[in-house]
Amino acid sequence: MTARKIRLTVPGCAPIVPALSKNHFMKACEITQARPTKGSKIHRRGLAKKKGGIGQHVTKSVTRTFEPNLKKKRIWVSELKKFVTVKLTMRALKTVTKNGAYATLKSAGVI
């Protein structure tokens, strides 16, 4: 879902952009850039042949979204001697643990 940008102009003032609600923030990992993807769920009816039925039949296919496993973490960066708060996936957290906090966050452009 994309949010429309509405620009209000007042003579002699800079354009005003209204603030978006909390539901419009982007759900993305700051390191791997993993975002929600679209997919489908298939509704089936019937008993499988291996279980003694006549087979399953597809009755409907509905769209759904696959959300990344995002968490908000405070990571200690020893080179900077401070905590850095990032929103990342658990897979990215394994990368931070393996390669080091400073190197990973630096290559991702977070710090």
VEXPAKOL-866668 format. One line per 10 residues: their letters; for each residue z negated, y negated, x negated of C-alpha. Coordinates in nm, 2 decimals, always signed. Layout:
% VEXPAKOL-866668
A> Z/Y/X  ... $
***
This chain:
% VEXPAKOL-866668
MTARKIRLTV> +0.00/+0.00/+0.00  +0.10/-0.33/-0.15  -0.08/-0.65/-0.05  +0.13/-0.95/+0.03  +0.06/-1.27/-0.16  +0.03/-1.57/+0.06  +0.05/-1.90/-0.11  -0.09/-2.20/+0.07  +0.01/-2.53/-0.07  -0.18/-2.86/-0.03 $
PGCAPIVPAL> -0.03/-3.18/-0.15  -0.17/-3.27/-0.49  -0.36/-2.94/-0.54  -0.28/-2.61/-0.70  -0.16/-2.33/-0.48  -0.44/-2.12/-0.31  -0.43/-1.75/-0.32  -0.66/-1.58/-0.07  -0.90/-1.32/-0.21  -0.83/-0.96/-0.13 $
SKNHFMKACE> -1.09/-0.73/+0.02  -1.27/-0.45/-0.16  -1.03/-0.19/-0.02  -0.73/-0.35/-0.19  -0.84/-0.29/-0.55  -0.61/-0.07/-0.76  -0.74/+0.29/-0.81  -0.62/+0.35/-1.16  -0.77/+0.48/-1.48  -0.79/+0.21/-1.75 $
ITQARPTKGS> -0.71/+0.46/-2.03  -0.46/+0.71/-1.89  -0.32/+0.49/-1.60  -0.36/+0.78/-1.36  -0.30/+0.66/-1.00  -0.31/+0.82/-0.66  +0.00/+1.03/-0.59  +0.15/+1.13/-0.26  +0.20/+1.49/-0.15  +0.20/+1.71/+0.15 $
KIHRRGLAKK> -0.02/+1.96/+0.32  +0.15/+2.25/+0.50  +0.00/+2.38/+0.82  +0.05/+2.75/+0.87  -0.02/+2.98/+1.16  -0.04/+3.36/+1.18  -0.18/+3.64/+0.97  -0.03/+3.74/+0.64  +0.18/+4.06/+0.62  -0.05/+4.20/+0.35 $
KGGIGQHVTK> -0.34/+4.16/+0.59  -0.16/+4.35/+0.87  +0.00/+4.06/+1.05  +0.36/+3.96/+1.12  +0.36/+3.69/+0.86  +0.26/+3.32/+0.84  +0.48/+3.05/+0.99  +0.49/+2.68/+0.89  +0.41/+2.47/+1.20  +0.38/+2.12/+1.04 $
SVTRTFEPNL> +0.39/+1.93/+0.71  +0.16/+1.63/+0.68  +0.15/+1.37/+0.41  -0.17/+1.32/+0.20  -0.28/+1.15/-0.12  -0.41/+1.31/-0.43  -0.68/+1.08/-0.58  -0.77/+1.08/-0.95  -1.12/+1.18/-1.04  -1.23/+0.82/-1.12 $
KKKRIWVSEL> -1.58/+0.73/-1.24  -1.73/+0.40/-1.36  -1.89/+0.46/-1.71  -2.08/+0.25/-1.96  -1.96/+0.37/-2.30  -2.14/+0.27/-2.62  -1.90/+0.14/-2.89  -2.07/+0.15/-3.22  -1.81/-0.07/-3.40  -1.88/-0.35/-3.16 $
KKFVTVKLTM> -2.25/-0.27/-3.12  -2.23/-0.30/-2.74  -2.17/-0.12/-2.42  -1.83/-0.14/-2.25  -1.79/-0.06/-1.88  -1.47/+0.11/-1.79  -1.32/+0.29/-1.49  -1.18/+0.62/-1.61  -1.09/+0.97/-1.51  -1.29/+1.26/-1.64 $
RALKTVTKNG> -0.99/+1.38/-1.84  -1.00/+1.04/-2.01  -1.37/+1.08/-2.08  -1.29/+1.40/-2.27  -1.04/+1.20/-2.47  -1.30/+0.94/-2.55  -1.54/+1.21/-2.66  -1.28/+1.38/-2.88  -1.11/+1.07/-3.05  -1.40/+0.82/-3.04 $
AYATLKSAGV> -1.47/+0.53/-2.82  -1.33/+0.25/-3.03  -1.00/+0.42/-3.12  -0.93/+0.53/-2.76  -1.02/+0.20/-2.59  -0.83/+0.00/-2.86  -0.51/+0.21/-2.81  -0.54/+0.16/-2.43  -0.58/-0.21/-2.47  -0.92/-0.23/-2.30 $
I> -1.09/-0.40/-2.60 $
***
